[in-house]
Amino acid sequence: MSFLISDALAQTAPSAVQPGFEGMLFPLGILIFFYFLFIRPQSKRTKEQKQMLAALGKGAEVVTTGGILGKVAELDDNFVKLEVSDNSFIQVQRHAIANMMPKGTYKTLNSKKTKE
């Protein structure tokens, strides 16, 4: 039995094998997985949001990112004037519009408020 350090240092290190194409498959697979899981759906949502904002018109019923329901009274390139109740208006940035609601949503909610 040899407990000398020189014997341990004298052993040769295992030769390092350069990874070929097979070694790149796993990282490439992870990148493709992340693309389809995160990047592609986000770009689709962004594209749909831009199309929705481009189709926005006067009289459309929308919900803002803050959850405010209103009817579009006036449009500008950057701002939208929303009617949130009878003769009550707020002005929000155009990109703060989250969703367009079906026609009649605003009217039915306002009629419920007046009945109560």
Residue pairs with C-beta under 8 A, 6 or more apart in sequence:
52 97
52 99
52 100
53 94
53 95
53 97
55 100
56 62
56 72
56 75
56 80
56 94
56 97
56 100
57 72
57 75
58 72
58 73
58 74
58 75
59 71
59 72
60 71
60 72
60 100
61 69
61 70
61 71
61 72
61 100
61 101
61 102
61 103
61 104
61 105
61 106
62 69
62 70
62 71
62 72
62 80
62 82
62 97
62 98
62 99
62 100
62 101
63 69
63 97
63 98
63 99
63 101
64 70
64 82
64 92
64 96
64 97
64 98
65 96
65 97
65 98
66 96
68 82
68 84
68 90
68 92
69 84
69 101
69 105
69 106
69 109
70 82
70 83
70 84
70 90
70 106
71 82
71 83
71 106
72 80
72 81
72 82
72 83
73 81
73 82
73 83
73 89
74 80
74 81
75 81
75 94
76 94
77 94
78 93
78 94
79 91
79 92
79 93
79 94
80 91
80 92
80 93
80 94
80 96
80 97
81 89
81 90
81 91
82 89
82 90
82 91
82 92
83 89
84 90
85 110
85 113
86 110
